[in-house]
Amino acid sequence: MDELAYRIRTAEPDDLPQIRTTITVSLAHPEGRGRGTSLRTALQRNELLLLERYDAREKDWVIGGFVEFHMRVDDTLTLRDLGTAGETPHAGVAKHLLSELFSQLSPHSATCVVRRDATPWNEILASIPGNVEGGTPICLCAHLDTVPNAGPIDVVLKDGFLQNAHADILGGDNKAAVAAILEAARRVVSEKRPHAGIELLFTPCEEIGLRGAAHFDPARLTAKMAFVFDHTGPIGGIVTAAPSLRKVQATFVGRTAHAGIVPEQGRSAIVAAARAIGRMPHGRIDDSTTANVGTISGGSATNVVAERCTVSAEARSLDDGTLGQQIMEMLDALTWAATEGEVDLETQVVNEFTGYRLASSDPQVRLAKAALTMCGLEPTEIATGGGSDTNAFLKNGLASVNLCNDMVDVHTGDERIAVASVEKTVDVALALIDAACDFS
């Protein structure tokens, strides 16, 4: 609120013109159209709350935001619309309005509909202010995207496991965690559980290089640490070491020729790529390092010596020195093959994400262990060869840790997760919230 004085009151008919002039976009009407009728109805029902701030320059009160609501007979509060002055939503104004509304009405539960593309409103509303003194506010995180699926996803329950009825991914990586986090948040609100503050963060583009988490600014959070639920293995596992990943893309450029008449005049890019792949080290390099050739594409027809061929590969390691050496060996193999095949070579190396090692004494690890112990689980520190949003959060300065949520055979047609594991993930999320109340 920029330390300006403010007051909250019920709207009156004379306020409508200023609301329309001051607040152009809102939660229910992000394009700024079609709000007039609903506001008039809300006024008649006394279901429109205003926040005004004092403008010292104008020496007058001006409208800073409004919330339109409806309280049902079963004590369920419906948020119909929410708006703040300015071109983008003001989080402070919105939260002051909602806090006052909840204080006045004390609803049993509250609901609202937020459009998926209304990103600023999603970020504001995915926060539950703390209701206890002290403690540590935390963030619960999962990613929304999945690896590509080739066909439909119809979830069925078989022998206690959720799986796809078709031979394709389930998408439980990471939707199972999304469901668990939402259920934990629902229970906190409906059961009026004590907590030090909770923020929910759902990221896009995790499967293509942690891009959503990498572009998120942790300064937007009140939370002091984030807990990600995104790893295979029994619940109780705490990922305290994860690798750095570098991707290599190499394009061989040869010379085209008729393969049946003058093949000797051609220089095959595909043959050069094959030589490079055969020479470079890949697979399991050592206990902490792997390398893989993922795709190869090129050529145009069987009767044409291939002019271009592109190879995509990666290497990852818990040790950055070993990773650098592995990348150099892969580049050496590519260069050697280009020279042998008398073709040109174009290469690009991209640092996809940065690895990490956490200590047992790190606060997020200590809080995770406390929560798991509360659930009757044995905390186990593990290292992984996979990346997660935790890699990006830590690089950007947000204390974070990835917790196992017992997904099975992810990224395959056999992907599944036990209902009991989803329920246990809810228990862990609630335990984290409980433990954070007394954590400092």
Phi and psi in degrees as a GROMACS rama.xvg file:
@    title "Ramachandran Plot"
@    xaxis  label "Phi"
@    yaxis  label "Psi"
@TYPE xy
55.5358  27.1606  ASP-2
63.1785  21.1249  GLU-3
-87.1965  147.192  LEU-4
-65.0133  146.32  ALA-5
-147.083  162.71  TYR-6
-145.553  153.512  ARG-7
-122.753  132.024  ILE-8
-149.361  167.255  ARG-9
-75.269  137.141  THR-10
-70.313  152.645  ALA-11
-121.17  161.994  GLU-12
-54.3091  -35.5703  PRO-13
-68.3212  -12.357  ASP-14
-79.9623  -19.3071  ASP-15
-56.4639  -46.8414  LEU-16
-58.4406  -40.9999  PRO-17
-70.0853  -35.4134  GLN-18
-60.5114  -47.8053  ILE-19
-63.0947  -36.1336  ARG-20
-76.4968  -40.3169  THR-21
-83.0856  -36.915  THR-22
-112.915  105.08  ILE-23
-91.0248  -29.321  THR-24
-128.624  155.379  VAL-25
-150.224  177.834  SER-26
-57.6744  -48.8026  LEU-27
-83.0995  -19.0095  ALA-28
-133.65  69.4701  HIS-29
-63.9532  -18.5818  PRO-30
-88.4402  -5.69147  GLU-31
80.7946  20.7592  GLY-32
-123.247  149.141  ARG-33
81.2824  20.1563  GLY-34
-93.6554  -19.4031  ARG-35
-57.2202  -48.5171  GLY-36
-61.9003  -44.8922  THR-37
-64.8724  -36.3935  SER-38
-69.048  -38.4803  LEU-39
-62.5331  -41.0999  ARG-40
-65.2052  -41.7839  THR-41
-62.3644  -37.8341  ALA-42
-61.2072  -44.2355  LEU-43
-62.362  -29.1936  GLN-44
-96.5685  2.72525  ARG-45
57.6574  41.3453  ASN-46
-118.746  38.0459  GLU-47
-137.053  116.606  LEU-48
-108.831  136.702  LEU-49
-114.321  146.546  LEU-50
-112.339  127.195  LEU-51
-115.985  144.466  GLU-52
-118.494  151.314  ARG-53
-88.6182  120.697  TYR-54
-92.1482  105.053  ASP-55
-63.4571  -32.0004  ALA-56
-68.8028  -44.6479  ARG-57
-84.9019  -11.832  GLU-58
53.722  48.8461  LYS-59
-156.841  162.617  ASP-60
-88.5071  134.308  TRP-61
-125.499  148.654  VAL-62
-72.5976  127.402  ILE-63
-106.455  -17.6379  GLY-64
179.276  167.377  GLY-65
-145.609  158.452  PHE-66
-135.378  127.225  VAL-67
-101.523  132.949  GLU-68
-144.508  170.775  PHE-69
-148.584  127.831  HIS-70
-102.318  117.235  MET-71
-82.2461  165.965  ARG-72
-66.2202  -21.1047  VAL-73
-90.135  16.0451  ASP-74
66.4655  25.0287  ASP-75
-94.984  126.557  THR-76
-94.9761  126.854  LEU-77
-107.455  122.008  THR-78
-87.9969  109.01  LEU-79
-87.5989  -32.5416  ARG-80
-161.689  156.772  ASP-81
-153.192  127.929  LEU-82
-142.582  151.49  GLY-83
-133.637  155.457  THR-84
-66.5152  147.028  ALA-85
106.592  172.286  GLY-86
-78.0066  -23.5851  GLU-87
-126.151  152.183  THR-88
-59.9943  139.446  PRO-89
-100.197  110.327  HIS-90
-60.2728  -40.8674  ALA-91
-63.1649  -45.2784  GLY-92
-62.035  -47.5479  VAL-93
-59.3913  -44.0916  ALA-94
-72.4364  -32.9343  LYS-95
-63.8974  -44.067  HIS-96
-61.4779  -47.6758  LEU-97
-65.7671  -38.6426  LEU-98
-62.5838  -43.9246  SER-99
-65.6442  -40.6703  GLU-100
-62.1861  -46.5397  LEU-101
-64.0812  -36.6977  PHE-102
-66.5466  -40.1063  SER-103
-70.2978  -41.9395  GLN-104
-99.3862  -24.2883  LEU-105
47.2961  57.6153  SER-106
-68.7789  155.455  PRO-107
-70.705  -37.1707  HIS-108
-155.497  165.856  SER-109
-137.034  145.301  ALA-110
-134.37  154.385  THR-111
-157.934  159.384  CYS-112
-111.662  126.231  VAL-113
-122.97  126.501  VAL-114
-62.4089  142.746  ARG-115
-59.8171  -33.2596  ARG-116
-85.8503  0.141437  ASP-117
-86.7179  65.9755  ALA-118
-55.4529  -47.2172  THR-119
-60.5865  -38.9258  PRO-120
-69.2996  -38.5374  TRP-121
-58.7283  -41.7045  ASN-122
-67.5321  -37.5114  GLU-123
-69.5551  -45.0738  ILE-124
-79.7564  -13.2251  LEU-125
-87.5084  40.9533  ALA-126
-138.677  131.217  SER-127
-115.129  108.73  ILE-128
-60.7713  147.801  PRO-129
-66.8397  155.323  GLY-130
-128.442  15.9398  ASN-131
-129.815  155.366  VAL-132
-76.7045  139.188  GLU-133
74.4143  -156.161  GLY-134
77.1278  -174.004  GLY-135
-127.932  118.048  THR-136
-67.1092  141.627  PRO-137
-128.66  163.114  ILE-138
-119.767  133.342  CYS-139
-106.186  131.557  LEU-140
-133.076  143.454  CYS-141
-150.847  161.881  ALA-142
-103.936  149.378  HIS-143
-90.0171  -24.6499  LEU-144
-85.4998  165.673  ASP-145
-130.932  169.701  THR-146
-67.6688  159.662  VAL-147
-61.1598  141.242  PRO-148
-109.297  144.231  ASN-149
-88.289  -19.1969  ALA-150
-145.927  -164.405  GLY-151
-69.7096  157.305  PRO-152
-118.098  106.675  ILE-153
-116.879  108.002  ASP-154
-76.7608  129.577  VAL-155
-129.035  157.358  VAL-156
-105.247  120.906  LEU-157
-136.439  119.464  LYS-158
54.0173  37.3543  ASP-159
86.1118  0.0211265  GLY-160
-113.442  140.033  PHE-161
-85.3049  129.584  LEU-162
-151.784  169.054  GLN-163
-82.7094  134.255  ASN-164
-65.7984  -18.0825  ALA-165
-107.453  163.43  HIS-166
-78.3895  69.3973  ALA-167
-153.991  176.766  ASP-168
-61.3932  155.08  ILE-169
-85.2173  -36.5314  LEU-170
87.9047  8.93495  GLY-171
-64.2233  -22.1264  GLY-172
-91.9517  87.877  ASP-173
-135.828  25.1252  ASN-174
-68.9747  -25.448  LYS-175
-62.5137  -38.4418  ALA-176
-70.9594  -37.7387  ALA-177
-58.1533  -46.7596  VAL-178
-62.4174  -42.5338  ALA-179
-64.5114  -41.9717  ALA-180
-66.1743  -43.5082  ILE-181
-63.4598  -39.7473  LEU-182
-66.0768  -39.7658  GLU-183
-62.6457  -42.9998  ALA-184
-63.9714  -40.3427  ALA-185
-60.2387  -43.14  ARG-186
-68.4028  -36.3919  ARG-187
-59.1887  -44.4618  VAL-188
-72.3161  -49.833  VAL-189
-68.8476  -32.3711  SER-190
-93.132  -0.278556  GLU-191
51.3037  47.1674  LYS-192
-74.2264  143.407  ARG-193
-68.8918  144.253  PRO-194
-161.31  158.24  HIS-195
-92.4755  3.15337  ALA-196
121.931  130.467  GLY-197
-132.265  134.274  ILE-198
-124.517  138.711  GLU-199
-106.373  128.996  LEU-200
-126.621  115.715  LEU-201
-114.826  117.604  PHE-202
-103.718  150.155  THR-203
-95.8944  168.414  PRO-204
59.6179  30.4015  CYS-205
-69.3301  -39.5175  GLU-206
-72.3217  -10.2567  GLU-207
-116.174  35.9594  ILE-208
111.851  23.9701  GLY-209
58.8675  32.1282  LEU-210
-67.7695  -37.2082  ARG-211
-62.6873  -49.18  GLY-212
-64.8028  -37.012  ALA-213
-64.328  -31.078  ALA-214
-94.4143  1.38138  HIS-215
-86.1465  134.245  PHE-216
-91.7489  110.491  ASP-217
-60.9255  -17.9158  PRO-218
-64.4881  -16.5615  ALA-219
-77.6108  -10.275  ARG-220
-94.1498  148.059  LEU-221
-85.2591  -28.9572  THR-222
-58.0539  144.57  ALA-223
-92.3627  -17.0363  LYS-224
-154.848  155.533  MET-225
-121.674  142.549  ALA-226
-119.412  117.462  PHE-227
-101.336  136.131  VAL-228
-111.748  88.9078  PHE-229
-157.513  59.1933  ASP-230
-153.946  142.801  HIS-231
-68.1438  169.278  THR-232
104.065  159.598  GLY-233
-59.3459  144.168  PRO-234
-62.7243  131.593  ILE-235
125.397  -20.5424  GLY-236
-75.6796  135.013  GLY-237
-120.329  117.791  ILE-238
-81.2425  104.455  VAL-239
-102.614  -1.20282  THR-240
-148.612  130.483  ALA-241
-141.9  152.763  ALA-242
-84.4091  164.762  PRO-243
-86.2387  150.046  SER-244
-129.718  130.492  LEU-245
-124.362  136.836  ARG-246
-107.203  143.008  LYS-247
-120.53  128.22  VAL-248
-121.13  125.39  GLN-249
-126.979  131.324  ALA-250
-118.759  119.692  THR-251
-89.6026  134.268  PHE-252
-122.13  108.217  VAL-253
-104.64  -144.025  GLY-254
-133.532  127.534  ARG-255
-77.0664  151.657  THR-256
-163.422  161.986  ALA-257
-72.8181  121.383  HIS-258
-70.8833  -19.7403  ALA-259
-99.6523  -16.248  GLY-260
-110.409  -51.2857  ILE-261
-133.502  59.4619  VAL-262
-62.6782  -28.3542  PRO-263
-66.0832  -18.6057  GLU-264
-81.4918  -13.376  GLN-265
-90.9447  162.737  GLY-266
-131.55  106.493  ARG-267
-77.6846  120.107  SER-268
-70.1854  -31.4254  ALA-269
-68.4805  -42.641  ILE-270
-61.5112  -41.6611  VAL-271
-62.6068  -42.2777  ALA-272
-62.5333  -40.693  ALA-273
-62.9586  -41.238  ALA-274
-61.5342  -41.9967  ARG-275
-64.1349  -44.6717  ALA-276
-63.484  -40.0813  ILE-277
-67.2559  -24.4508  GLY-278
-93.1142  -31.2322  ARG-279
-77.4102  146.19  MET-280
-73.4479  134.08  PRO-281
-151.784  172.915  HIS-282
91.4741  -148.123  GLY-283
-81.0201  110.332  ARG-284
-84.3671  -47.9851  ILE-285
-154.916  -169.383  ASP-286
-61.3767  -25.232  ASP-287
-120.743  7.50634  SER-288
-134.17  135.529  THR-289
-134.569  160.506  THR-290
-146.817  149.163  ALA-291
-153.48  140.826  ASN-292
-95.7754  117.999  VAL-293
-94.1042  -44.1095  GLY-294
-139.88  153.619  THR-295
-143.215  130.792  ILE-296
-145.139  143.479  SER-297
167.731  176.324  GLY-298
79.9168  166.216  GLY-299
-130.794  -30.6686  SER-300
-163.452  160.755  ALA-301
-69.5002  -21.3734  THR-302
-98.2591  17.2245  ASN-303
-127.359  126.523  VAL-304
-63.6652  125.082  VAL-305
-65.5938  127.881  ALA-306
-86.4936  -34.1169  GLU-307
-132.631  144.988  ARG-308
-151.676  130.647  CYS-309
-114.739  132.89  THR-310
-116.819  131.045  VAL-311
-114.184  130.118  SER-312
-142.394  170.36  ALA-313
-146.088  161.277  GLU-314
-143.012  144.694  ALA-315
-143.085  149.815  ARG-316
-160.416  151.88  SER-317
-77.6558  -12.421  LEU-318
-116.718  116.902  ASP-319
-65.5094  -31.5576  ASP-320
-65.8804  -44.6923  GLY-321
-64.8328  -37.2632  THR-322
-62.9589  -44.304  LEU-323
-60.3376  -40.4722  GLY-324
-65.6485  -41.1641  GLN-325
-62.9974  -42.9043  GLN-326
-62.4035  -40.3371  ILE-327
-63.5603  -40.2212  MET-328
-66.2692  -35.8677  GLU-329
-68.1939  -41.1438  MET-330
-66.8115  -37.2207  LEU-331
-61.8987  -41.3402  ASP-332
-64.7487  -40.226  ALA-333
-64.6977  -43.5149  LEU-334
-65.61  -43.0847  THR-335
-59.9459  -44.6907  TRP-336
-65.7201  -37.2824  ALA-337
-65.2222  -39.5333  ALA-338
-66.5652  -45.9764  THR-339
-61.4089  -37.3569  GLU-340
-89.1309  -0.189143  GLY-341
55.9097  47.1178  GLU-342
-126.377  163.584  VAL-343
-86.2208  160.632  ASP-344
-137.598  131.453  LEU-345
-117.767  126.521  GLU-346
-127.787  151.329  THR-347
-142.758  130.186  GLN-348
-115.503  126.47  VAL-349
-120.743  130.389  VAL-350
-81.649  101.221  ASN-351
-72.3181  -46.8484  GLU-352
-158.657  164.007  PHE-353
-105.378  137.19  THR-354
-76.9774  175.817  GLY-355
-154.73  159.527  TYR-356
-134.205  127.543  ARG-357
-105.635  148.638  LEU-358
-95.4008  155.092  ALA-359
-60.6792  -23.9485  SER-360
-86.078  -7.79493  SER-361
-62.5678  139.571  ASP-362
-58.5612  -39.1473  PRO-363
-68.1807  -30.7449  GLN-364
-72.4083  -41.6005  VAL-365
-63.6159  -41.626  ARG-366
-67.6808  -38.8212  LEU-367
-62.0893  -42.8548  ALA-368
-64.0995  -39.7051  LYS-369
-63.2019  -43.044  ALA-370
-66.4356  -43.5016  ALA-371
-63.8079  -39.5873  LEU-372
-63.6307  -39.0862  THR-373
-59.9483  -29.6586  MET-374
-86.5189  2.79076  CYS-375
78.1171  20.3249  GLY-376
-104.09  153.913  LEU-377
-93.4784  109.932  GLU-378
-64.9626  134.614  PRO-379
-133.63  121.715  THR-380
-80.7363  130.116  GLU-381
-132.391  157.956  ILE-382
-107.023  151.459  ALA-383
-133.458  160.879  THR-384
-99.5513  2.07737  GLY-385
-106.913  158.924  GLY-386
-100.724  165.679  GLY-387
-153.221  175.255  SER-388
-57.3143  -22.9104  ASP-389
-57.3834  -40.1574  THR-390
-54.1324  -47.1905  ASN-391
-70.8254  -41.5834  ALA-392
-60.7149  -46.0219  PHE-393
-63.1225  -40.5107  LEU-394
-62.0349  -33.5757  LYS-395
-90.198  6.31235  ASN-396
95.6676  10.6322  GLY-397
-101.713  119.244  LEU-398
-58.8356  126.466  ALA-399
-153.259  157.658  SER-400
-151.6  147.998  VAL-401
-101.642  131.285  ASN-402
-113.845  142.084  LEU-403
-69.1952  138.141  CYS-404
-126.893  20.723  ASN-405
67.1552  31.2997  ASP-406
-70.8197  148.314  MET-407
-123.941  133.593  VAL-408
51.9929  46.4642  ASP-409
-64.1648  155.398  VAL-410
68.5374  16.6107  HIS-411
-133.157  169.795  THR-412
-71.4505  -8.5369  GLY-413
-100.451  10.9102  ASP-414
-58.1843  139.198  GLU-415
-162.118  164.578  ARG-416
-150.907  138.978  ILE-417
-74.3116  140.627  ALA-418
-56.667  -39.1741  VAL-419
-60.8539  -32.5704  ALA-420
-71.792  -38.2771  SER-421
-63.1972  -43.5032  VAL-422
-64.1546  -38.5698  GLU-423
-68.4849  -33.7179  LYS-424
-63.6659  -38.8422  THR-425
-59.2585  -44.5796  VAL-426
-59.9361  -41.8057  ASP-427
-66.4743  -42.5407  VAL-428
-60.5342  -43.3416  ALA-429
-66.3334  -36.8023  LEU-430
-65.9765  -37.9143  ALA-431
-60.5999  -43.4685  LEU-432
-63.8155  -43.2198  ILE-433
-65.0713  -46.004  ASP-434
-66.1184  -31.4118  ALA-435
-67.5628  -20.5834  ALA-436
-60.7839  -32.3064  CYS-437
-114.202  11.9589  ASP-438
-96.6466  138.01  PHE-439
